[in-house]
Amino acid sequence: MTQHNDLGPLLIAPPSYLTLRKKIREALGFPKERRPLLIGIDGADGAGKSSLAAWLSWQLEMPAIHLDIYIVQESDPLTWRLGDLARALEGAQLASRRPVLVEGVLLLHALEGVGRDSDFHVFVERDNHRPCMREDLEAYFKRYRPRERANHVLTWSSADHDARLVQAHLDSKWNEEL
């Protein structure tokens, strides 16, 4: 049987990730069912949405759609290839009746553009973070109020998480030398 130390940093996740995973599993109806929810992960640029979505996708065995892929290059204001996004959502969720994660900056605006909304909304914020898209975000936060609409607000400190990863790596190296 594989021990935690054998896997090193792979299994290290901030406690806030584990709490969120539990809440999403409950919303999905685990273990008896798996409701086809659209789980939205929202927040400022650089807040950790993509990392969280990748981890949740792995943990919950569901696809993750990243809005960055659908951004129209050099658009101002930011716009997406909405037809492509709608088809991706259709293929990932509606056709197969399974849950899907969607993450990205200005998420509720993009989903509105394809006539969708998140069934379970997560807002990610990071301590001491200064986003690059401040002007766009101010208008978005005022109009859509994503933090207030969230089923779960995940606040985390990358410094704490980075320290845990370093310690797990050092522990695994120390165990290898024994």
C-alpha positions in Angstrom: 0.0 0.0 0.0 1.3 3.4 -0.9 2.0 5.7 2.0 1.5 9.4 2.1 5.3 10.0 2.2 5.8 7.8 -0.9 3.8 10.3 -3.0 5.4 13.4 -1.5 4.0 16.7 -2.6 1.4 15.2 -4.9 -1.0 14.6 -2.0 -0.4 17.9 -0.3 -3.3 20.3 -0.7 -4.3 23.3 1.3 -6.9 22.4 3.9 -9.2 24.9 2.2 -9.1 22.7 -0.9 -10.2 19.6 1.1 -13.1 21.5 2.7 -14.3 22.7 -0.7 -13.9 19.1 -2.2 -16.2 17.9 0.6 -18.8 20.6 -0.1 -18.8 19.9 -3.8 -19.2 16.1 -3.2 -22.2 16.9 -1.1 -23.7 19.2 -3.7 -23.2 16.5 -6.3 -25.0 13.9 -4.2 -22.0 11.6 -3.6 -21.9 8.8 -2.9 -25.4 7.8 -4.1 -25.6 10.0 -7.2 -23.6 12.4 -9.3 -25.8 15.4 -10.3 -24.8 17.1 -13.6 -23.9 20.4 -12.0 -22.0 23.2 -13.6 -19.4 24.1 -11.0 -18.0 27.6 -11.6 -14.6 28.8 -10.2 -14.3 32.5 -10.3 -11.9 35.2 -9.0 -9.3 37.7 -10.0 -6.5 36.9 -12.5 -3.7 35.1 -10.7 -5.8 34.0 -7.7 -5.4 30.3 -8.2 -8.5 29.3 -10.1 -6.7 27.2 -12.7 -4.7 25.3 -10.1 -7.9 24.7 -8.1 -9.8 23.5 -11.1 -7.1 21.1 -12.2 -6.9 19.6 -8.6 -10.7 19.3 -8.3 -10.9 17.8 -11.8 -8.4 15.1 -10.7 -10.0 14.6 -7.3 -13.6 14.5 -8.5 -12.9 12.8 -11.9 -14.7 15.4 -14.0 -13.7 17.6 -16.9 -12.5 21.1 -16.4 -13.0 23.8 -19.0 -10.6 26.8 -18.8 -12.0 30.0 -20.1 -8.5 31.2 -21.1 -8.7 28.9 -24.1 -11.7 30.7 -25.4 -10.4 34.3 -25.1 -10.4 36.3 -28.3 -6.7 37.5 -28.5 -6.1 41.2 -27.9 -9.8 41.9 -27.2 -10.6 45.0 -25.2 -12.9 44.6 -23.4 -12.2 40.9 -22.8 -14.4 38.7 -25.0 -14.6 34.9 -25.6 -15.3 32.7 -28.6 -18.8 32.1 -27.2 -19.9 29.6 -29.9 -16.9 27.4 -29.1 -17.4 27.7 -25.3 -21.1 26.8 -25.7 -20.1 23.6 -27.7 -17.5 22.7 -25.1 -20.1 22.9 -22.3 -22.6 20.9 -24.4 -20.1 18.2 -25.1 -18.7 18.1 -21.6 -21.9 18.2 -19.7 -25.3 18.3 -21.3 -24.8 15.5 -23.8 -23.6 13.0 -21.2 -25.5 14.4 -18.1 -22.3 14.7 -16.0 -20.8 17.4 -13.8 -18.3 19.8 -15.2 -15.9 22.5 -13.8 -15.6 25.8 -15.6 -13.0 28.3 -14.4 -11.8 31.7 -15.4 -11.7 35.4 -14.8 -15.1 37.2 -15.4 -16.7 33.7 -15.3 -20.3 34.8 -14.8 -20.1 37.3 -17.7 -18.8 34.6 -20.0 -21.5 32.1 -18.9 -24.1 34.7 -19.4 -22.9 35.1 -22.9 -23.8 31.4 -23.6 -27.1 31.5 -21.6 -25.7 29.5 -18.7 -25.0 30.0 -15.0 -23.1 28.0 -12.4 -25.1 25.6 -10.2 -22.4 25.7 -7.6 -20.2 28.9 -7.6 -16.8 29.1 -6.0 -15.0 32.4 -5.5 -11.2 32.2 -5.1 -9.2 35.0 -3.5 -5.5 35.0 -2.5 -4.0 37.0 0.4 -1.9 40.0 -0.6 -2.7 39.6 -4.3 -2.8 42.5 -6.7 -4.5 41.4 -10.0 -3.4 42.9 -13.3 -7.0 43.4 -14.5 -8.1 45.7 -11.8 -10.3 48.0 -13.9 -12.2 45.1 -15.6 -12.6 43.4 -12.3 -14.0 46.4 -10.5 -16.9 46.7 -13.0 -17.4 42.9 -13.1 -17.5 42.6 -9.3 -19.9 45.5 -9.0 -22.3 44.1 -11.7 -22.2 40.3 -11.0 -21.2 40.3 -7.3 -19.5 36.9 -7.7 -18.1 36.7 -4.1 -21.6 37.4 -2.7 -23.2 34.8 -5.0 -20.7 32.1 -4.2 -21.7 28.9 -2.5 -18.1 28.8 -1.2 -15.4 31.4 -0.9 -11.9 30.0 -0.9 -9.2 32.3 0.6 -5.7 31.0 0.6 -2.2 32.1 1.1 0.3 30.8 -1.4 3.1 31.3 1.1 1.6 28.8 3.5 1.0 26.2 0.7 4.5 26.7 -0.7 6.0 26.1 2.7 4.0 22.8 3.1 5.2 21.7 -0.4 8.8 22.4 0.5 8.5 20.5 3.8 6.9 17.5 2.1 9.7 17.5 -0.5 12.4 17.7 2.3 10.6 15.0 4.3 10.6 12.7 1.2 14.3 13.3 0.5 15.1 12.7 4.2 13.2 9.4 4.1 15.0 8.3 0.9 18.3 8.7 2.6 17.4 6.4 5.5 
